[in-house]
Amino acid sequence: MVVPEDRTVMLRRYRLADGTADEFVAWWRARILPLRAAAGFRVDWAYLDRENETFTWMVSYPGGRADFEAAEDTYSSSPERAAAIAVAPPLRDASVGYPERVV
């Protein structure tokens, strides 16, 4: 999927705890996906790599990086997100960044 240039994207990659892929995807679909949409974000894609137990997804928001970061701060501090994170399956680690489009 090509993201319009008037949106800022964040790439999120999680290394899942052993054996939690199905649980994680079910939790993410039920809890995180609707919260992101309600906060004005769009999840552009998400992929599960079972062999390497990784989950990678891209989320975007209209405007520049400052707009994204302001919306992210509001989203991250919401009680709804706190409730979702409280029941999240464990991760081994996570990396989050703002990728640069090269093609």
N, CA, C and O atoms as a GROMACS GRO file, in nm:
protein
  412
    1MET      N    1   0.084  -0.117   0.000
    1MET     CA    2   0.000   0.000   0.000
    1MET      C    3   0.089   0.123   0.000
    1MET      O    4   0.185   0.131   0.076
    2VAL      N    5   0.056   0.218  -0.083
    2VAL     CA    6   0.129   0.344  -0.087
    2VAL      C    7   0.053   0.443   0.000
    2VAL      O    8  -0.068   0.461  -0.015
    3VAL      N    9   0.124   0.506   0.090
    3VAL     CA   10   0.063   0.603   0.181
    3VAL      C   11   0.073   0.742   0.119
    3VAL      O   12   0.182   0.780   0.074
    4PRO      N   13  -0.036   0.818   0.114
    4PRO     CA   14  -0.029   0.953   0.060
    4PRO      C   15   0.074   1.037   0.134
    4PRO      O   16   0.099   1.016   0.253
    5GLU      N   17   0.133   1.130   0.063
    5GLU     CA   18   0.241   1.210   0.122
    5GLU      C   19   0.192   1.307   0.228
    5GLU      O   20   0.274   1.366   0.299
    6ASP      N   21   0.061   1.325   0.242
    6ASP     CA   22   0.010   1.416   0.344
    6ASP      C   23  -0.015   1.345   0.477
    6ASP      O   24  -0.086   1.397   0.564
    7ARG      N   25   0.043   1.226   0.493
    7ARG     CA   26   0.030   1.148   0.616
    7ARG      C   27   0.169   1.116   0.668
    7ARG      O   28   0.263   1.102   0.590
    8THR      N   29   0.180   1.104   0.798
    8THR     CA   30   0.304   1.059   0.861
    8THR      C   31   0.284   0.915   0.903
    8THR      O   32   0.178   0.877   0.953
    9VAL      N   33   0.387   0.834   0.882
    9VAL     CA   34   0.377   0.692   0.916
    9VAL      C   35   0.473   0.655   1.028
    9VAL      O   36   0.581   0.712   1.042
   10MET      N   37   0.429   0.558   1.106
   10MET     CA   38   0.513   0.498   1.210
   10MET      C   39   0.516   0.349   1.181
   10MET      O   40   0.413   0.286   1.154
   11LEU      N   41   0.636   0.294   1.186
   11LEU     CA   42   0.654   0.151   1.168
   11LEU      C   43   0.681   0.089   1.304
   11LEU      O   44   0.770   0.134   1.377
   12ARG      N   45   0.604  -0.015   1.338
   12ARG     CA   46   0.615  -0.080   1.468
   12ARG      C   47   0.645  -0.227   1.445
   12ARG      O   48   0.576  -0.294   1.368
   13ARG      N   49   0.747  -0.277   1.513
   13ARG     CA   50   0.785  -0.418   1.499
   13ARG      C   51   0.802  -0.479   1.637
   13ARG      O   52   0.875  -0.426   1.721
   14TYR      N   53   0.733  -0.589   1.659
   14TYR     CA   54   0.736  -0.656   1.789
   14TYR      C   55   0.791  -0.797   1.774
   14TYR      O   56   0.753  -0.870   1.682
   15ARG      N   57   0.880  -0.834   1.862
   15ARG     CA   58   0.922  -0.974   1.874
   15ARG      C   59   0.834  -1.035   1.982
   15ARG      O   60   0.839  -0.995   2.098
   16LEU      N   61   0.753  -1.130   1.941
   16LEU     CA   62   0.653  -1.188   2.031
   16LEU      C   63   0.715  -1.291   2.124
   16LEU      O   64   0.814  -1.357   2.090
   17ALA      N   65   0.657  -1.304   2.241
   17ALA     CA   66   0.698  -1.411   2.332
   17ALA      C   67   0.666  -1.545   2.267
   17ALA      O   68   0.569  -1.556   2.192
   18ASP      N   69   0.746  -1.644   2.296
   18ASP     CA   70   0.730  -1.776   2.236
   18ASP      C   71   0.587  -1.828   2.250
   18ASP      O   72   0.529  -1.828   2.359
   19GLY      N   73   0.532  -1.872   2.137
   19GLY     CA   74   0.401  -1.936   2.138
   19GLY      C   75   0.281  -1.845   2.157
   19GLY      O   76   0.172  -1.894   2.185
   20THR      N   77   0.298  -1.714   2.144
   20THR     CA   78   0.187  -1.622   2.170
   20THR      C   79   0.131  -1.556   2.044
   20THR      O   80   0.049  -1.464   2.055
   21ALA      N   81   0.172  -1.599   1.926
   21ALA     CA   82   0.132  -1.530   1.803
   21ALA      C   83  -0.020  -1.520   1.788
   21ALA      O   84  -0.071  -1.411   1.764
   22ASP      N   85  -0.091  -1.630   1.801
   22ASP     CA   86  -0.237  -1.627   1.783
   22ASP      C   87  -0.304  -1.541   1.890
   22ASP      O   88  -0.395  -1.463   1.859
   23GLU      N   89  -0.260  -1.554   2.012
   23GLU     CA   90  -0.314  -1.473   2.121
   23GLU      C   91  -0.288  -1.325   2.096
   23GLU      O   92  -0.376  -1.241   2.116
   24PHE      N   93  -0.166  -1.293   2.052
   24PHE     CA   94  -0.131  -1.153   2.028
   24PHE      C   95  -0.216  -1.094   1.917
   24PHE      O   96  -0.272  -0.985   1.933
   25VAL      N   97  -0.227  -1.164   1.804
   25VAL     CA   98  -0.305  -1.112   1.691
   25VAL      C   99  -0.451  -1.093   1.730
   25VAL      O  100  -0.511  -0.992   1.694
   26ALA      N  101  -0.508  -1.186   1.802
   26ALA     CA  102  -0.648  -1.172   1.847
   26ALA      C  103  -0.663  -1.050   1.938
   26ALA      O  104  -0.758  -0.974   1.924
   27TRP      N  105  -0.570  -1.033   2.031
   27TRP     CA  106  -0.573  -0.917   2.121
   27TRP      C  107  -0.558  -0.788   2.042
   27TRP      O  108  -0.635  -0.693   2.063
   28TRP      N  109  -0.462  -0.782   1.952
   28TRP     CA  110  -0.435  -0.661   1.874
   28TRP      C  111  -0.556  -0.623   1.789
   28TRP      O  112  -0.595  -0.506   1.785
   29ARG      N  113  -0.617  -0.721   1.723
   29ARG     CA  114  -0.735  -0.693   1.640
   29ARG      C  115  -0.852  -0.643   1.725
   29ARG      O  116  -0.923  -0.550   1.686
   30ALA      N  117  -0.873  -0.704   1.840
   30ALA     CA  118  -0.988  -0.669   1.924
   30ALA      C  119  -0.968  -0.540   2.002
   30ALA      O  120  -1.063  -0.466   2.025
   31ARG      N  121  -0.845  -0.513   2.044
   31ARG     CA  122  -0.821  -0.401   2.136
   31ARG      C  123  -0.752  -0.281   2.071
   31ARG      O  124  -0.800  -0.168   2.085
   32ILE      N  125  -0.643  -0.303   2.001
   32ILE     CA  126  -0.562  -0.192   1.950
   32ILE      C  127  -0.619  -0.134   1.822
   32ILE      O  128  -0.629  -0.012   1.808
   33LEU      N  129  -0.656  -0.218   1.728
   33LEU     CA  130  -0.708  -0.170   1.600
   33LEU      C  131  -0.825  -0.073   1.617
   33LEU      O  132  -0.821   0.035   1.558
   34PRO      N  133  -0.928  -0.105   1.696
   34PRO     CA  134  -1.038  -0.009   1.711
   34PRO      C  135  -0.997   0.118   1.787
   34PRO      O  136  -1.048   0.226   1.758
   35LEU      N  137  -0.905   0.106   1.882
   35LEU     CA  138  -0.860   0.225   1.955
   35LEU      C  139  -0.785   0.320   1.864
   35LEU      O  140  -0.804   0.441   1.869
   36ARG      N  141  -0.698   0.265   1.780
   36ARG     CA  142  -0.624   0.349   1.685
   36ARG      C  143  -0.721   0.420   1.591
   36ARG      O  144  -0.706   0.540   1.567
   37ALA      N  145  -0.818   0.348   1.538
   37ALA     CA  146  -0.915   0.409   1.447
   37ALA      C  147  -0.994   0.520   1.516
   37ALA      O  148  -1.015   0.626   1.458
   38ALA      N  149  -1.036   0.496   1.638
   38ALA     CA  150  -1.113   0.596   1.713
   38ALA      C  151  -1.030   0.721   1.740
   38ALA      O  152  -1.086   0.830   1.756
   39ALA      N  153  -0.898   0.706   1.746
   39ALA     CA  154  -0.809   0.820   1.772
   39ALA      C  155  -0.768   0.891   1.643
   39ALA      O  156  -0.688   0.985   1.648
   40GLY      N  157  -0.821   0.848   1.529
   40GLY     CA  158  -0.792   0.915   1.402
   40GLY      C  159  -0.676   0.856   1.323
   40GLY      O  160  -0.639   0.909   1.218
   41PHE      N  161  -0.619   0.748   1.372
   41PHE     CA  162  -0.510   0.681   1.301
   41PHE      C  163  -0.567   0.584   1.198
   41PHE      O  164  -0.683   0.544   1.206
   42ARG      N  165  -0.483   0.548   1.103
   42ARG     CA  166  -0.519   0.443   1.007
   42ARG      C  167  -0.409   0.338   1.010
   42ARG      O  168  -0.291   0.370   0.995
   43VAL      N  169  -0.447   0.215   1.029
   43VAL     CA  170  -0.350   0.105   1.020
   43VAL      C  171  -0.344   0.067   0.872
   43VAL      O  172  -0.441   0.016   0.816
   44ASP      N  173  -0.229   0.092   0.812
   44ASP     CA  174  -0.214   0.072   0.668
   44ASP      C  175  -0.186  -0.073   0.632
   44ASP      O  176  -0.226  -0.120   0.526
   45TRP      N  177  -0.118  -0.144   0.719
   45TRP     CA  178  -0.095  -0.287   0.701
   45TRP      C  179  -0.038  -0.346   0.828
   45TRP      O  180   0.015  -0.275   0.914
   46ALA      N  181  -0.051  -0.477   0.838
   46ALA     CA  182   0.007  -0.552   0.950
   46ALA      C  183   0.039  -0.692   0.900
   46ALA      O  184  -0.039  -0.754   0.828
   47TYR      N  185   0.157  -0.740   0.939
   47TYR     CA  186   0.201  -0.874   0.898
   47TYR      C  187   0.253  -0.951   1.017
   47TYR      O  188   0.322  -0.897   1.103
   48LEU      N  189   0.217  -1.077   1.021
   48LEU     CA  190   0.269  -1.170   1.121
   48LEU      C  191   0.367  -1.263   1.052
   48LEU      O  192   0.334  -1.326   0.951
   49ASP      N  193   0.487  -1.273   1.106
   49ASP     CA  194   0.588  -1.368   1.058
   49ASP      C  195   0.598  -1.476   1.164
   49ASP      O  196   0.671  -1.462   1.263
   50ARG      N  197   0.524  -1.584   1.144
   50ARG     CA  198   0.520  -1.691   1.245
   50ARG      C  199   0.657  -1.756   1.266
   50ARG      O  200   0.696  -1.786   1.379
   51GLU      N  201   0.729  -1.775   1.158
   51GLU     CA  202   0.858  -1.844   1.168
   51GLU      C  203   0.954  -1.770   1.260
   51GLU      O  204   1.028  -1.832   1.337
   52ASN      N  205   0.953  -1.638   1.254
   52ASN     CA  206   1.043  -1.557   1.336
   52ASN      C  207   0.973  -1.494   1.456
   52ASN      O  208   1.033  -1.416   1.531
   53GLU      N  209   0.845  -1.527   1.474
   53GLU     CA  210   0.764  -1.475   1.585
   53GLU      C  211   0.773  -1.323   1.596
   53GLU      O  212   0.801  -1.267   1.702
   54THR      N  213   0.748  -1.258   1.481
   54THR     CA  214   0.746  -1.112   1.478
   54THR      C  215   0.614  -1.063   1.420
   54THR      O  216   0.552  -1.129   1.337
   55PHE      N  217   0.573  -0.948   1.467
   55PHE     CA  218   0.452  -0.881   1.419
   55PHE      C  219   0.495  -0.740   1.382
   55PHE      O  220   0.546  -0.666   1.466
   56THR      N  221   0.473  -0.703   1.256
   56THR     CA  222   0.515  -0.572   1.207
   56THR      C  223   0.394  -0.502   1.148
   56THR      O  224   0.317  -0.562   1.072
   57TRP      N  225   0.378  -0.375   1.183
   57TRP     CA  226   0.265  -0.302   1.129
   57TRP      C  227   0.299  -0.155   1.110
   57TRP      O  228   0.389  -0.101   1.173
   58MET      N  229   0.222  -0.093   1.020
   58MET     CA  230   0.241   0.048   0.992
   58MET      C  231   0.111   0.122   1.022
   58MET      O  232   0.003   0.081   0.982
   59VAL      N  233   0.125   0.231   1.094
   59VAL     CA  234   0.012   0.314   1.129
   59VAL      C  235   0.041   0.455   1.079
   59VAL      O  236   0.155   0.501   1.086
   60SER      N  237  -0.061   0.525   1.030
   60SER     CA  238  -0.040   0.660   0.978
   60SER      C  239  -0.144   0.755   1.035
   60SER      O  240  -0.248   0.716   1.088
   61TYR      N  241  -0.110   0.884   1.021
   61TYR     CA  242  -0.196   0.991   1.072
   61TYR      C  243  -0.183   1.110   0.977
   61TYR      O  244  -0.074   1.135   0.925
   62PRO      N  245  -0.292   1.183   0.954
   62PRO     CA  246  -0.284   1.298   0.863
   62PRO      C  247  -0.189   1.406   0.917
   62PRO      O  248  -0.185   1.433   1.037
   63GLY      N  249  -0.114   1.466   0.826
   63GLY     CA  250  -0.028   1.577   0.864
   63GLY      C  251   0.117   1.535   0.882
   63GLY      O  252   0.158   1.426   0.843
   64GLY      N  253   0.193   1.626   0.942
   64GLY     CA  254   0.335   1.603   0.963
   64GLY      C  255   0.364   1.527   1.091
   64GLY      O  256   0.274   1.482   1.162
   65ARG      N  257   0.493   1.514   1.117
   65ARG     CA  258   0.535   1.436   1.234
   65ARG      C  259   0.485   1.497   1.364
   65ARG      O  260   0.447   1.424   1.456
   66ALA      N  261   0.484   1.629   1.374
   66ALA     CA  262   0.434   1.693   1.496
   66ALA      C  263   0.288   1.659   1.519
   66ALA      O  264   0.245   1.639   1.633
   67ASP      N  265   0.210   1.654   1.411
   67ASP     CA  266   0.068   1.616   1.422
   67ASP      C  267   0.056   1.471   1.471
   67ASP      O  268  -0.025   1.441   1.559
   68PHE      N  269   0.138   1.383   1.413
   68PHE     CA  270   0.136   1.243   1.454
   68PHE      C  271   0.172   1.232   1.602
   68PHE      O  272   0.103   1.164   1.678
   69GLU      N  273   0.280   1.298   1.642
   69GLU     CA  274   0.326   1.287   1.780
   69GLU      C  275   0.224   1.341   1.880
   69GLU      O  276   0.208   1.285   1.988
   70ALA      N  277   0.155   1.449   1.845
   70ALA     CA  278   0.051   1.503   1.933
   70ALA      C  279  -0.063   1.402   1.948
   70ALA      O  280  -0.111   1.378   2.059
   71ALA      N  281  -0.106   1.343   1.836
   71ALA     CA  282  -0.212   1.243   1.842
   71ALA      C  283  -0.165   1.118   1.917
   71ALA      O  284  -0.243   1.057   1.991
   72GLU      N  285  -0.039   1.081   1.898
   72GLU     CA  286   0.017   0.963   1.966
   72GLU      C  287   0.021   0.986   2.117
   72GLU      O  288  -0.008   0.894   2.194
   73ASP      N  289   0.058   1.106   2.159
   73ASP     CA  290   0.060   1.138   2.302
   73ASP      C  291  -0.079   1.126   2.364
   73ASP      O  292  -0.096   1.069   2.472
   74THR      N  293  -0.179   1.179   2.293
   74THR     CA  294  -0.317   1.171   2.341
   74THR      C  295  -0.362   1.025   2.348
   74THR      O  296  -0.418   0.981   2.449
   75TYR      N  297  -0.336   0.951   2.242
   75TYR     CA  298  -0.372   0.809   2.237
   75TYR      C  299  -0.302   0.731   2.348
   75TYR      O  300  -0.365   0.653   2.420
   76SER      N  301  -0.172   0.752   2.362
   76SER     CA  302  -0.092   0.676   2.459
   76SER      C  303  -0.133   0.700   2.603
   76SER      O  304  -0.117   0.613   2.688
   77SER      N  305  -0.186   0.818   2.631
   77SER     CA  306  -0.225   0.850   2.769
   77SER      C  307  -0.372   0.824   2.798
   77SER      O  308  -0.421   0.855   2.907
   78SER      N  309  -0.443   0.766   2.702
   78SER     CA  310  -0.587   0.742   2.723
   78SER      C  311  -0.610   0.624   2.817
   78SER      O  312  -0.533   0.529   2.816
   79PRO      N  313  -0.715   0.631   2.897
   79PRO     CA  314  -0.747   0.518   2.986
   79PRO      C  315  -0.785   0.392   2.907
   79PRO      O  316  -0.763   0.281   2.955
   80GLU      N  317  -0.841   0.409   2.789
   80GLU     CA  318  -0.878   0.294   2.706
   80GLU      C  319  -0.753   0.217   2.662
   80GLU      O  320  -0.751   0.094   2.662
   81ARG      N  321  -0.650   0.291   2.624
   81ARG     CA  322  -0.525   0.224   2.584
   81ARG      C  323  -0.460   0.157   2.705
   81ARG      O  324  -0.410   0.046   2.695
   82ALA      N  325  -0.462   0.224   2.819
   82ALA     CA  326  -0.405   0.165   2.941
   82ALA      C  327  -0.475   0.033   2.973
   82ALA      O  328  -0.410  -0.065   3.012
   83ALA      N  329  -0.607   0.030   2.957
   83ALA     CA  330  -0.682  -0.093   2.984
   83ALA      C  331  -0.644  -0.203   2.884
   83ALA      O  332  -0.634  -0.320   2.922
   84ALA      N  333  -0.624  -0.165   2.758
   84ALA     CA  334  -0.584  -0.264   2.657
   84ALA      C  335  -0.445  -0.318   2.685
   84ALA      O  336  -0.422  -0.439   2.675
   85ILE      N  337  -0.352  -0.230   2.718
   85ILE     CA  338  -0.214  -0.272   2.744
   85ILE      C  339  -0.207  -0.360   2.868
   85ILE      O  340  -0.122  -0.449   2.876
   86ALA      N  341  -0.294  -0.336   2.964
   86ALA     CA  342  -0.293  -0.415   3.088
   86ALA      C  343  -0.318  -0.563   3.064
   86ALA      O  344  -0.277  -0.648   3.143
   87VAL      N  345  -0.385  -0.596   2.954
   87VAL     CA  346  -0.415  -0.736   2.925
   87VAL      C  347  -0.342  -0.786   2.800
   87VAL      O  348  -0.379  -0.889   2.742
   88ALA      N  349  -0.239  -0.713   2.759
   88ALA     CA  350  -0.163  -0.750   2.639
   88ALA      C  351  -0.077  -0.873   2.661
   88ALA      O  352  -0.019  -0.890   2.769
   89PRO      N  353  -0.067  -0.958   2.561
   89PRO     CA  354   0.029  -1.069   2.569
   89PRO      C  355   0.171  -1.012   2.578
   89PRO      O  356   0.196  -0.902   2.529
   90PRO      N  357   0.263  -1.084   2.639
   90PRO     CA  358   0.398  -1.031   2.656
   90PRO      C  359   0.475  -1.025   2.523
   90PRO      O  360   0.451  -1.104   2.432
   91LEU      N  361   0.567  -0.929   2.516
   91LEU     CA  362   0.659  -0.915   2.403
   91LEU      C  363   0.801  -0.941   2.450
   91LEU      O  364   0.834  -0.916   2.566
   92ARG      N  365   0.885  -0.990   2.359
   92ARG     CA  366   1.028  -1.000   2.391
   92ARG      C  367   1.092  -0.862   2.377
   92ARG      O  368   1.174  -0.823   2.460
   93ASP      N  369   1.054  -0.789   2.273
   93ASP     CA  370   1.098  -0.650   2.258
   93ASP      C  371   1.019  -0.585   2.146
   93ASP      O  372   0.944  -0.650   2.074
   94ALA      N  373   1.038  -0.455   2.134
   94ALA     CA  374   0.966  -0.377   2.033
   94ALA      C  375   1.059  -0.270   1.977
   94ALA      O  376   1.145  -0.219   2.048
   95SER      N  377   1.039  -0.238   1.850
   95SER     CA  378   1.107  -0.123   1.792
   95SER      C  379   1.002  -0.040   1.720
   95SER      O  380   0.912  -0.092   1.654
   96VAL      N  381   1.017   0.090   1.733
   96VAL     CA  382   0.921   0.184   1.678
   96VAL      C  383   0.999   0.296   1.612
   96VAL      O  384   1.097   0.346   1.669
   97GLY      N  385   0.958   0.338   1.493
   97GLY     CA  386   1.028   0.447   1.427
   97GLY      C  387   0.945   0.508   1.316
   97GLY      O  388   0.840   0.457   1.277
   98TYR      N  389   0.996   0.619   1.266
   98TYR     CA  390   0.934   0.691   1.155
   98TYR      C  391   1.019   0.664   1.031
   98TYR      O  392   1.123   0.726   1.013
   99PRO      N  393   0.976   0.572   0.946
   99PRO     CA  394   1.058   0.536   0.830
   99PRO      C  395   1.060   0.646   0.725
   99PRO      O  396   0.968   0.728   0.715
  100GLU      N  397   1.165   0.645   0.649
  100GLU     CA  398   1.181   0.739   0.538
  100GLU      C  399   1.148   0.666   0.409
  100GLU      O  400   1.203   0.559   0.380
  101ARG      N  401   1.059   0.723   0.331
  101ARG     CA  402   1.020   0.661   0.205
  101ARG      C  403   1.134   0.677   0.103
  101ARG      O  404   1.186   0.786   0.084
  102VAL      N  405   1.170   0.567   0.039
  102VAL     CA  406   1.279   0.572  -0.058
  102VAL      C  407   1.236   0.533  -0.200
  102VAL      O  408   1.311   0.555  -0.295
  103VAL      N  409   1.118   0.478  -0.215
  103VAL     CA  410   1.066   0.444  -0.348
  103VAL      C  411   0.927   0.499  -0.360
  103VAL      O  412   0.862   0.483  -0.464
   0.00000   0.00000   0.00000
